[in-house]
Amino acid sequence: MVNKKLEVTWEISGLDLEILYKNEKNPKVKERLLMIIHTKEGRTTREVSKIVKKSYVMISHWINRFNKEGPYGLKDKPRPGKPLKLEKKEFTELKQDIKKSPKELGYKQEFWTTRLLRMHILRKYTTSYTERHTQRLFHKFGYSLIKPRPRHTKRDPSQKEEFADTLKKTPRIWVRLEPASDG
């Protein structure tokens, strides 16, 4: 195995690196700065990999990137992904819509359902979401998918009070579970 020794070619002093390290808030960038500091002190990639508990290939990657781009090269670059279907403004509007009753927005239902929210998003924003993603939106906005249950119309309120009283009178027994003794 080759014990490759990379050098930091970016013009920066060890003291400046340590200042950057102390002021950095992002833990990933801080770890990468530590890799650069150890390399600047003359350690090989294998030695640095043992110190920071990362692969020597990763150490080499970050040293090379630092040499090309400087300290800004240690930050994560934006990752590609599917663009959002709704803009931030539309998300805040949708959050406000969910706070209202569906009847206030012209629907016949009293409570929001996954299907109703999907239909609302499709009508208002001409954007289609799956049922599962609509559930995620509910969760993201702080709602749970629990359907309120109506109370029985013939329910007797005195029976409810009587049941609550008997529940209060029921003694609670605490049992300590101990291992059986062999004696």
C-alpha positions as CSV (number, residue, x, y, z in Angstrom):
1,M,0.0,0.0,0.0
2,V,1.2,3.4,-0.9
3,N,1.3,5.9,2.0
4,K,0.5,8.9,-0.1
5,K,1.4,12.3,1.3
6,L,-0.7,15.1,-0.2
7,E,0.1,18.7,0.4
8,V,-2.1,21.7,0.9
9,T,-1.3,24.0,-2.0
10,W,-3.8,26.7,-1.2
11,E,-2.1,29.7,0.3
12,I,-3.3,29.7,3.9
13,S,-1.4,29.6,7.2
14,G,-2.0,27.0,9.9
15,L,-3.2,29.7,12.2
16,D,-5.8,30.9,9.7
17,L,-7.0,27.3,9.4
18,E,-7.4,27.0,13.1
19,I,-9.3,30.3,13.3
20,L,-11.6,29.0,10.5
21,Y,-12.0,25.7,12.5
22,K,-12.9,27.5,15.7
23,N,-15.4,29.8,14.1
24,E,-17.1,27.1,11.9
25,K,-20.6,26.1,13.0
26,N,-21.3,23.3,10.4
27,P,-19.9,20.0,11.9
28,K,-19.1,18.5,8.5
29,V,-17.1,21.5,7.4
30,K,-15.4,21.5,10.8
31,E,-14.4,17.9,10.3
32,R,-13.0,18.6,6.8
33,L,-11.1,21.6,8.2
34,L,-9.5,19.3,10.7
35,M,-8.4,17.0,7.9
36,I,-6.8,20.0,6.2
37,I,-5.1,21.1,9.4
38,H,-3.6,17.6,10.0
39,T,-2.4,17.5,6.4
40,K,-0.9,21.0,6.7
41,E,1.0,19.8,9.7
42,G,2.7,17.2,7.5
43,R,0.7,14.0,8.1
44,T,0.0,11.5,5.4
45,T,-3.6,10.7,4.2
46,R,-3.4,7.3,6.1
47,E,-2.4,9.0,9.3
48,V,-5.1,11.6,9.0
49,S,-7.6,8.9,8.2
50,K,-6.7,7.1,11.4
51,I,-7.1,10.3,13.4
52,V,-10.5,11.4,12.1
53,K,-11.8,7.9,11.5
54,K,-12.5,8.4,7.8
55,S,-11.2,6.6,4.7
56,Y,-8.0,7.8,3.2
57,V,-9.8,8.2,-0.1
58,M,-12.2,10.7,1.5
59,I,-9.3,12.5,3.0
60,S,-7.7,12.8,-0.5
61,H,-10.9,14.0,-2.0
62,W,-11.3,16.9,0.5
63,I,-7.6,17.9,0.3
64,N,-7.9,18.0,-3.5
65,R,-11.1,20.0,-3.3
66,F,-9.6,22.4,-0.8
67,N,-6.6,22.9,-3.1
68,K,-8.9,23.8,-6.0
69,E,-11.5,25.8,-4.3
70,G,-10.1,26.9,-0.9
71,P,-12.2,27.0,2.3
72,Y,-15.4,27.4,0.4
73,G,-14.8,24.0,-1.3
74,L,-15.3,22.3,2.0
75,K,-19.0,23.2,2.1
76,D,-21.6,20.8,0.7
77,K,-22.8,21.8,-2.7
78,P,-26.5,21.9,-3.5
79,R,-27.7,18.4,-4.4
80,P,-29.9,17.8,-7.4
81,G,-33.4,16.7,-6.7
82,K,-36.9,17.0,-7.9
83,P,-38.1,20.6,-7.7
84,L,-41.0,21.4,-5.4
85,K,-44.4,21.4,-7.0
86,L,-45.6,24.3,-4.9
87,E,-43.8,27.6,-4.2
88,K,-43.1,28.7,-0.6
89,K,-45.8,31.3,-0.9
90,E,-48.3,28.6,-2.0
91,F,-47.3,26.4,0.9
92,T,-48.1,29.1,3.4
93,E,-51.4,29.7,1.6
94,L,-52.2,26.0,1.8
95,K,-51.3,25.9,5.5
96,Q,-53.8,28.8,6.1
97,D,-56.4,27.0,4.0
98,I,-56.0,23.8,6.2
99,K,-56.6,25.9,9.3
100,K,-60.0,26.9,8.0
101,S,-62.9,24.5,7.8
102,P,-63.5,23.0,4.4
103,K,-67.0,24.4,4.5
104,E,-65.5,27.9,4.7
105,L,-63.8,27.2,1.4
106,G,-67.0,25.9,-0.3
107,Y,-66.8,22.2,0.3
108,K,-69.6,20.1,1.8
109,Q,-67.4,18.3,4.4
110,E,-66.7,19.6,7.9
111,F,-63.2,18.0,8.3
112,W,-60.2,17.7,6.0
113,T,-59.5,14.3,4.6
114,T,-56.6,13.2,2.4
115,R,-58.8,13.0,-0.7
116,L,-60.3,16.4,0.0
117,L,-56.9,18.1,0.4
118,R,-55.7,16.5,-2.8
119,M,-58.7,17.8,-4.6
120,H,-58.3,21.2,-3.1
121,I,-54.6,21.4,-4.1
122,L,-55.5,20.3,-7.7
123,R,-58.3,22.9,-8.0
124,K,-56.5,25.8,-6.4
125,Y,-52.9,25.2,-7.5
126,T,-53.4,22.9,-10.5
127,T,-50.8,20.5,-9.0
128,S,-51.3,16.8,-8.3
129,Y,-50.0,14.9,-5.3
130,T,-50.3,11.3,-4.3
131,E,-52.5,10.3,-1.3
132,R,-49.4,9.4,0.6
133,H,-47.7,12.7,-0.1
134,T,-50.8,14.5,0.9
135,Q,-50.6,12.7,4.3
136,R,-47.0,13.9,4.6
137,L,-48.2,17.4,4.0
138,F,-50.7,17.1,6.8
139,H,-48.0,15.8,9.1
140,K,-45.6,18.6,8.0
141,F,-48.2,21.2,8.9
142,G,-48.6,19.6,12.3
143,Y,-51.9,17.7,11.9
144,S,-52.7,14.1,12.6
145,L,-55.0,12.0,10.5
146,I,-57.5,11.1,13.2
147,K,-61.2,11.2,12.4
148,P,-63.4,12.7,15.1
149,R,-66.0,10.2,16.3
150,P,-69.5,11.4,16.9
151,R,-71.2,10.7,20.2
152,H,-74.1,8.4,20.4
153,T,-77.3,10.5,20.4
154,K,-79.0,8.3,23.0
155,R,-76.1,8.4,25.4
156,D,-77.1,9.0,29.0
157,P,-74.9,11.6,30.7
158,S,-75.6,10.2,34.2
159,Q,-74.1,6.8,33.2
160,K,-70.9,8.6,32.1
161,E,-70.6,10.3,35.5
162,E,-71.4,7.0,37.3
163,F,-68.7,5.2,35.3
164,A,-66.2,8.0,36.1
165,D,-67.0,7.7,39.8
166,T,-66.5,4.0,39.9
167,L,-63.2,4.3,38.0
168,K,-62.0,6.8,40.7
169,K,-63.0,4.4,43.5
170,T,-61.1,1.4,41.9
171,P,-57.9,0.9,43.9
172,R,-54.7,1.0,42.1
173,I,-52.3,-1.7,43.1
174,W,-48.6,-1.3,42.5
175,V,-46.7,-4.6,42.4
176,R,-42.9,-4.8,42.7
177,L,-41.5,-7.4,40.4
178,E,-38.5,-9.1,42.0
179,P,-36.6,-12.1,40.7
180,A,-37.6,-15.3,42.4
181,S,-35.2,-16.4,45.1
182,D,-33.7,-19.8,45.0
183,G,-34.2,-20.4,48.7
